[in-house]
Amino acid sequence: MAAGTAMRFLTAYLSVTPGTRLITGTERMKQRPILILVNALRELGAQIAYTGKEGFPPLRITGTELTGSEITLKGDVSSQYISALLMIAPVVRNGLRLHLTGEIISRPYINLTLKLMKDFGTEAEWDSPHSISAHPQPYQSVPFTVESDWSAASYWYQIATLSEAAEIELPELFRNSYQGDSRGAEIFTHLGVETAYTDRGVTLKKTTIRPERLDEDFMDIPDLAQTFAVTCALQNIPFRFTGLQSLKIKETDRMTALIAELGKLGYVLQEENGTTLAWNGERQEAQLFPVIKTYEDHRMAMAFAPVAIRYPNVKIADPQVVSKSYPKYWEDLEKAGVHVEC
């Protein structure tokens, strides 16, 4: 597999599911750390063995009954570790209490997990600003409407921003969404895209609003950083984005990748202390026929595809990487009138 979310959630799920299984992934996946999650699961009694490098996939997992206790994790680890532990907590004997130390990043993703667990009949909640308790109880089968993905919607907001005029309808997106990435709609308002909510979803309309610069903290919405970095650069809007420390351990080192690929288009970005990405308007000569490397990262492909609106000669390497989260992305682009050659 190539998806970090699937690797982390499956690691926890298989730890409480009878049977022995081996889970592995792409070469990049084998470089993505999973030690923190494995150690936490082992504290609960999980039987997990590394079959390659210590602390990284592949993993051999034998499912067994786990016994709850208090687990302490740093709050700045990937929220996927925290969500993985929370989702198995209801089937852990005695339940589970998670104590998160320091600054907690990606809190909206944790809250989304808690909301969905509650929707399916389990109790898990913050009992202090840094602790979450989950009680043992069975999940319930209930009717449920799955909301569309606000992260994927951000690429359509980007297209609307870069277009001379646009009106785009996106179905099944809700005003009061629990998805943290729904905040992207508010930020795009400052970049000239208005959101109208309807019974069916949202309608995006281009406006004339344009800021002199954009400064944002992406601590809670790291998956939107690439979209906004590319959008601002192409709009010649200087920016400074903070709270990006988790980008180093995504599908690729996303800050390094953004600097390299936007550099091909003539934009000179700066990284600060591994947490901040900035562009002050500095330019260099752009490549005539840029080929954007995607680094096995679906979000690199989708964040850079709209570049073709301004740079018709651009090509996206390994375009099928979008299948990780949005397999019909290229098909939907063609429906919107974009010429795509794969």
VMD Tcl script that draws the C-alpha trace (Angstrom):
set ca {
  {0.00 0.00 0.00}
  {1.03 3.62 -0.45}
  {-1.37 5.37 1.97}
  {-0.05 6.24 5.41}
  {-3.58 6.53 6.80}
  {-4.42 2.97 5.75}
  {-1.12 1.63 7.13}
  {-1.65 3.22 10.54}
  {-5.35 2.40 10.88}
  {-4.82 -1.19 9.71}
  {-1.94 -1.67 12.15}
  {-4.28 -0.90 15.04}
  {-7.25 -2.78 13.57}
  {-5.31 -5.97 12.88}
  {-3.92 -5.89 16.42}
  {-7.43 -6.68 17.74}
  {-8.56 -8.92 14.86}
  {-7.97 -12.71 15.05}
  {-5.33 -14.08 12.69}
  {-1.76 -13.35 11.63}
  {-1.12 -10.98 8.74}
  {1.78 -9.22 7.05}
  {1.25 -5.62 5.94}
  {3.73 -3.81 3.74}
  {3.81 -1.02 1.19}
  {5.75 0.90 -1.41}
  {9.43 1.74 -0.94}
  {8.41 5.18 0.32}
  {5.99 3.58 2.80}
  {8.87 1.49 4.15}
  {10.64 4.77 4.97}
  {7.72 6.24 6.91}
  {8.03 5.74 10.69}
  {5.48 3.74 12.64}
  {7.48 3.10 15.83}
  {5.35 5.40 18.02}
  {2.13 3.59 17.14}
  {3.65 0.12 17.43}
  {5.13 0.91 20.84}
  {1.76 2.22 22.07}
  {-0.04 -0.89 20.83}
  {2.59 -3.13 22.43}
  {1.93 -1.38 25.75}
  {-1.63 -2.69 25.42}
  {-0.42 -6.21 24.65}
  {-0.32 -6.18 20.84}
  {1.77 -8.82 19.08}
  {3.59 -6.90 16.35}
  {6.96 -7.75 14.81}
  {9.07 -5.81 12.32}
  {10.14 -7.91 9.34}
  {12.55 -5.27 8.01}
  {14.04 -2.16 9.55}
  {13.11 -1.53 13.19}
  {10.46 1.17 13.48}
  {9.22 0.91 9.88}
  {6.93 -1.34 7.80}
  {6.60 -4.19 6.89}
  {4.87 -5.53 10.02}
  {3.73 -9.01 11.03}
  {0.68 -8.66 13.27}
  {-1.10 -11.37 15.26}
  {-4.45 -10.19 16.53}
  {-5.21 -10.65 20.22}
  {-7.30 -9.17 23.02}
  {-5.72 -5.95 24.27}
  {-5.94 -4.63 27.82}
  {-6.43 -0.92 28.37}
  {-4.23 1.46 30.29}
  {-3.10 5.07 30.03}
  {-0.95 5.74 26.97}
  {1.15 8.89 26.77}
  {2.02 10.35 23.36}
  {3.48 13.64 22.24}
  {0.75 15.91 20.91}
  {2.79 16.83 17.85}
  {2.88 13.28 16.43}
  {0.68 12.44 13.46}
  {-2.97 12.59 14.47}
  {-3.38 9.31 12.57}
  {-1.58 7.52 15.42}
  {-4.06 9.01 17.87}
  {-7.09 8.22 15.70}
  {-5.87 4.65 15.15}
  {-5.69 4.05 18.91}
  {-9.03 5.75 19.59}
  {-10.93 3.69 17.03}
  {-9.90 0.37 18.60}
  {-10.38 1.64 22.16}
  {-14.03 0.45 22.45}
  {-12.92 -3.18 21.94}
  {-9.97 -2.92 24.33}
  {-10.57 -4.49 27.74}
  {-11.02 -1.68 30.31}
  {-11.00 0.96 27.58}
  {-8.20 3.43 27.01}
  {-7.01 6.82 28.19}
  {-4.71 8.85 25.94}
  {-2.61 11.61 27.47}
  {-1.11 14.01 24.91}
  {1.86 16.10 25.98}
  {2.98 19.43 24.57}
  {1.35 21.18 21.62}
  {-1.38 19.15 19.91}
  {-1.31 19.40 16.11}
  {-4.14 18.45 13.76}
  {-6.70 18.61 16.58}
  {-9.65 18.80 14.12}
  {-8.77 15.33 12.82}
  {-8.89 13.97 16.37}
  {-12.25 15.65 16.96}
  {-13.56 14.22 13.69}
  {-12.60 10.73 14.91}
  {-14.40 11.30 18.22}
  {-17.50 12.62 16.41}
  {-17.70 9.56 14.15}
  {-17.16 7.19 17.06}
  {-20.06 8.86 18.87}
  {-22.23 8.57 15.73}
  {-21.68 4.82 15.87}
  {-22.64 4.46 19.51}
  {-19.38 4.65 21.47}
  {-18.21 7.01 24.18}
  {-14.87 8.74 23.76}
  {-14.27 12.33 24.78}
  {-11.79 14.89 26.02}
  {-11.75 14.75 29.82}
  {-9.11 17.48 30.02}
  {-7.36 19.73 27.47}
  {-4.71 17.03 26.94}
  {-6.46 13.74 27.75}
  {-9.06 11.58 26.00}
  {-10.92 8.68 27.60}
  {-12.66 5.92 25.66}
  {-14.80 3.26 27.31}
  {-15.25 -0.40 26.30}
  {-18.50 -0.90 24.37}
  {-19.62 -2.34 21.03}
  {-19.97 -0.22 17.92}
  {-23.56 0.10 16.64}
  {-24.70 -0.26 13.04}
  {-26.56 2.93 12.07}
  {-27.58 4.70 8.84}
  {-24.94 7.26 7.94}
  {-24.42 9.84 5.18}
  {-20.77 10.12 4.19}
  {-19.78 13.72 3.53}
  {-17.58 14.50 0.55}
  {-13.90 15.23 1.14}
  {-13.04 18.86 1.87}
  {-9.37 18.15 1.14}
  {-10.31 17.10 -2.40}
  {-12.62 20.10 -2.69}
  {-9.65 22.40 -2.15}
  {-8.34 21.62 -5.65}
  {-11.59 22.90 -7.16}
  {-11.34 26.05 -5.07}
  {-7.82 26.39 -6.47}
  {-9.09 26.04 -10.04}
  {-11.75 28.67 -9.37}
  {-9.11 31.04 -8.00}
  {-6.80 30.63 -10.99}
  {-9.57 30.90 -13.60}
  {-10.70 34.21 -15.10}
  {-14.29 33.34 -14.22}
  {-15.74 30.26 -12.59}
  {-18.87 28.75 -11.05}
  {-18.38 25.23 -9.72}
  {-20.85 22.99 -7.87}
  {-19.51 20.40 -5.42}
  {-22.02 17.93 -3.91}
  {-22.37 16.63 -0.35}
  {-20.27 19.25 1.45}
  {-21.81 20.67 4.62}
  {-21.64 24.11 6.24}
  {-21.11 22.76 9.76}
  {-18.63 20.08 8.76}
  {-16.48 18.32 11.34}
  {-13.70 18.03 8.77}
  {-10.91 20.41 9.71}
  {-10.12 21.02 6.06}
  {-13.50 22.72 5.62}
  {-11.66 25.79 6.90}
  {-10.17 25.98 3.42}
  {-13.42 27.58 2.22}
  {-12.88 30.52 4.59}
  {-9.26 31.00 3.53}
  {-10.17 30.87 -0.15}
  {-12.62 33.71 0.49}
  {-9.54 35.92 0.96}
  {-8.19 34.66 -2.38}
  {-11.31 35.50 -4.34}
  {-13.64 32.49 -4.13}
  {-17.08 32.80 -2.52}
  {-18.86 29.72 -1.13}
  {-22.65 29.41 -1.30}
  {-24.17 26.51 0.67}
  {-27.22 24.71 -0.72}
  {-29.20 21.58 0.13}
  {-27.06 19.71 -2.40}
  {-23.64 20.95 -1.36}
  {-21.68 24.09 -2.23}
  {-21.33 26.42 -5.21}
  {-18.05 28.25 -5.76}
  {-17.98 31.63 -7.49}
  {-14.98 33.73 -8.48}
  {-14.83 37.25 -7.01}
  {-12.43 40.16 -7.44}
  {-10.96 39.94 -3.92}
  {-7.18 39.71 -3.89}
  {-4.92 40.13 -0.82}
  {-1.48 41.75 -0.83}
  {-0.14 38.66 0.97}
  {-1.40 35.61 2.88}
  {-0.12 34.54 6.30}
  {-1.71 31.40 7.75}
  {-1.11 28.78 10.43}
  {-1.60 25.29 8.98}
  {-1.08 23.40 12.23}
  {-4.64 22.03 12.13}
  {-4.95 21.71 8.33}
  {-1.56 20.50 6.99}
  {-3.08 18.70 3.99}
  {-4.11 22.05 2.51}
  {-0.62 23.56 2.57}
  {0.38 22.41 -0.92}
  {-2.83 23.71 -2.46}
  {-2.40 27.18 -0.97}
  {1.34 27.39 -1.64}
  {0.84 26.69 -5.35}
  {-2.24 28.93 -5.57}
  {-0.55 31.92 -3.94}
  {2.60 31.57 -6.03}
  {0.65 31.47 -9.29}
  {-1.38 34.48 -8.16}
  {1.83 36.34 -7.26}
  {0.66 36.64 -3.65}
  {3.57 36.47 -1.17}
  {2.88 34.14 1.75}
  {4.20 32.78 5.01}
  {2.73 29.48 6.19}
  {3.53 28.20 9.69}
  {2.68 24.99 11.59}
  {4.01 22.72 8.83}
  {6.22 20.36 10.87}
  {4.11 17.31 10.01}
  {4.78 17.82 6.28}
  {8.19 16.21 6.74}
  {6.65 12.78 7.42}
  {3.87 12.70 4.85}
  {3.98 10.70 1.60}
  {7.11 12.72 0.90}
  {8.91 15.61 2.56}
  {6.31 18.03 1.27}
  {8.16 21.24 2.08}
  {11.26 20.12 0.19}
  {9.06 18.92 -2.68}
  {7.19 22.23 -2.90}
  {10.42 24.20 -2.97}
  {11.82 22.00 -5.74}
  {8.76 21.87 -7.98}
  {7.68 25.51 -7.62}
  {11.30 26.33 -8.38}
  {10.82 24.75 -11.81}
  {8.07 27.32 -12.41}
  {10.33 30.18 -11.33}
  {9.22 30.70 -7.71}
  {11.95 30.78 -5.04}
  {10.54 29.57 -1.72}
  {12.25 29.49 1.67}
  {11.93 26.95 4.49}
  {12.36 28.15 8.07}
  {13.20 25.80 10.96}
  {11.31 22.87 9.45}
  {7.98 24.45 10.41}
  {7.48 27.40 8.06}
  {7.34 27.89 4.30}
  {7.53 31.37 2.82}
  {7.62 33.16 -0.52}
  {8.52 36.85 -0.61}
  {7.95 37.30 -4.33}
  {11.43 36.27 -5.45}
  {11.53 34.81 -8.95}
  {14.02 32.96 -11.14}
  {13.88 31.78 -14.74}
  {11.17 29.14 -15.21}
  {11.71 25.97 -17.18}
  {10.13 26.01 -20.66}
  {8.69 22.50 -20.36}
  {8.45 21.76 -16.63}
  {7.78 18.20 -15.52}
  {6.39 18.20 -11.99}
  {7.67 15.29 -9.92}
  {5.00 13.91 -7.58}
  {7.13 11.82 -5.20}
  {4.41 9.13 -4.84}
  {2.28 11.88 -3.26}
  {-1.30 12.28 -4.47}
  {-1.52 15.83 -3.13}
  {1.52 16.96 -5.12}
  {-0.19 15.82 -8.33}
  {-3.51 17.49 -7.58}
  {-2.05 20.71 -6.19}
  {0.08 21.19 -9.31}
  {-2.39 20.07 -12.00}
  {-4.17 23.48 -12.07}
  {-0.79 25.02 -12.89}
  {-1.69 24.20 -16.51}
  {-4.10 27.16 -16.44}
  {-1.05 29.44 -16.36}
  {1.66 27.12 -17.75}
  {0.17 25.13 -20.68}
  {3.42 23.18 -21.21}
  {3.48 21.66 -17.73}
  {3.41 17.88 -17.28}
  {2.61 15.89 -14.15}
  {4.77 12.82 -13.60}
  {3.16 9.61 -12.30}
  {-0.41 10.98 -12.65}
  {-2.03 7.75 -11.41}
  {-0.81 8.58 -7.90}
  {-4.11 10.46 -7.40}
  {-5.84 7.08 -7.03}
  {-4.84 7.10 -3.37}
  {-7.57 9.61 -2.46}
  {-9.32 10.84 -5.62}
  {-9.19 8.17 -8.36}
  {-11.53 10.08 -10.70}
  {-9.64 13.37 -10.43}
  {-8.42 13.44 -14.03}
  {-11.82 12.29 -15.29}
  {-13.53 15.08 -13.35}
  {-11.08 17.62 -14.74}
  {-12.02 16.58 -18.26}
  {-15.72 16.93 -17.40}
  {-14.92 20.49 -16.33}
  {-13.42 21.20 -19.74}
  {-9.74 20.66 -19.00}
  {-7.81 18.78 -21.69}
  {-5.96 15.89 -20.03}
  {-3.47 13.54 -21.70}
  {-2.29 10.56 -19.64}
}
mol new
graphics top color blue
foreach p $ca { graphics top sphere $p radius 0.5 }
foreach p [lrange $ca 0 end-1] q [lrange $ca 1 end] { graphics top cylinder $p $q radius 0.2 }
display resetview
